[in-house]
């Protein structure tokens, strides 16, 4: 299983939001590249980056920072405000390994299908869910789309990777929604990346046992609750959780 330490960007700084609320933001560092270099030093090979300014404003921001992150020896996946083919192309041109569609995937499914055919495994969809339903526009609006059904329809449309975030768990350090990932992992031909609330080593072990493709770790790293070096070993089956 892959571990994706997270860097959320706002105004060029590393921040974390609580449950997607821009008014509940904590700044952790002024230099995202330095933070990412620390991840590399601990053995990380992947990075999950979110352009929070882009997610809120509907168009990518923080391009210089993202380009600098992509120069590090990391596979970078990027989300936040990517809503057109031109946005996808610009992100890939910066060196991003995988581009994440969010709001547009729920609002324009035909576009998502076309982009999936064009970009294959370089495209993922971020499925943000509150109380079982897909949320869009920076988590501000909840749709009538079932999160599980939406993921299944994405797989049927040829999208190979989904990043599933339970908003109610995100940023609270209260644990992940493991039952949701157990259910999602029954969808054929879909790589599921778990996101939101992962707080204990045993959750990484459980996700690995379920066969989940990857896990994003954010606030638990910044708060010092989890060790990235240990999580990487647990994800590879080289260490047992405490």
GIQUI-V789181 format. One record per residue. RES is the residue in one small letter. NEAR is the number of other ideal C-beta (glycine too) atoms within 8 Angstrom. Layout:
# GIQUI-V789181
RES|NEAR ; RES|NEAR
This chain:
# GIQUI-V789181
x|11 ; x|10 ; x|14 ; x|13 ; x|14 ; x|12 ; x|13 ; x|12 ; x|19 ; x|9 ; x|5 ; x|9 ; x|11 ; x|12 ; x|12 ; x|11 ; x|13 ; x|11 ; x|11 ; x|13 ; x|8 ; x|9 ; x|4 ; x|9 ; x|11 ; x|8 ; x|8 ; x|9 ; x|9 ; x|6 ; x|7 ; x|14 ; x|10 ; x|8 ; x|12 ; x|13 ; x|9 ; x|8 ; x|12 ; x|11 ; x|6 ; x|9 ; x|8 ; x|12 ; x|7 ; x|13 ; x|16 ; x|14 ; x|15 ; x|12 ; x|15 ; x|14 ; x|13 ; x|14 ; x|12 ; x|9 ; x|8 ; x|7 ; x|8 ; x|12 ; x|11 ; x|11 ; x|9 ; x|7 ; x|11 ; x|16 ; x|10 ; x|10 ; x|15 ; x|11 ; x|6 ; x|11 ; x|4 ; x|13 ; x|8 ; x|14 ; x|16 ; x|14 ; x|16 ; x|16 ; x|14 ; x|16 ; x|9 ; x|7 ; x|7 ; x|6 ; x|13 ; x|13 ; x|8 ; x|10 ; x|13 ; x|11 ; x|6 ; x|10 ; x|9 ; x|12 ; x|7 ; x|13 ; x|16 ; x|14 ; x|15 ; x|14 ; x|10 ; x|12 ; x|13 ; x|11 ; x|6 ; x|7 ; x|9 ; x|6 ; x|8 ; x|15 ; x|10 ; x|8 ; x|12 ; x|14 ; x|8 ; x|8 ; x|11 ; x|8 ; x|7 ; x|8 ; x|16 ; x|15 ; x|14 ; x|12 ; x|14 ; x|12 ; x|14 ; x|11 ; x|6 ; x|7 ; x|12 ; x|13 ; x|14 ; x|12 ; x|7 ; x|8 ; x|10 ; x|7 ; x|6 ; x|7 ; x|9 ; x|3 ; x|9 ; x|8 ; x|13 ; x|10 ; x|8 ; x|12 ; x|15 ; x|9 ; x|9 ; x|15 ; x|14 ; x|6 ; x|10 ; x|8 ; x|13 ; x|11 ; x|14 ; x|16 ; x|15 ; x|16 ; x|11 ; x|14 ; x|13 ; x|9 ; x|11 ; x|15 ; x|12 ; x|8 ; x|9 ; x|6 ; x|10 ; x|13 ; x|11 ; x|11 ; x|6 ; x|12 ; x|15 ; x|9 ; x|8 ; x|13 ; x|10 ; x|5 ; x|10 ; x|4 ; x|5 ; x|13 ; x|8 ; x|15 ; x|17 ; x|13 ; x|13 ; x|14 ; x|13 ; x|15 ; x|11 ; x|9 ; x|11 ; x|7 ; x|13 ; x|16 ; x|11 ; x|9 ; x|14 ; x|12 ; x|6 ; x|10 ; x|6 ; x|13 ; x|9 ; x|13 ; x|16 ; x|14 ; x|13 ; x|13 ; x|8 ; x|11 ; x|12 ; x|9 ; x|7 ; x|5 ; x|7 ; x|13 ; x|5 ; x|14 ; x|8 ; x|10 ; x|13 ; x|12 ; x|9 ; x|15 ; x|12 ; x|7 ; x|5 ; x|5 ; x|6 ; x|5 ; x|9 ; x|3
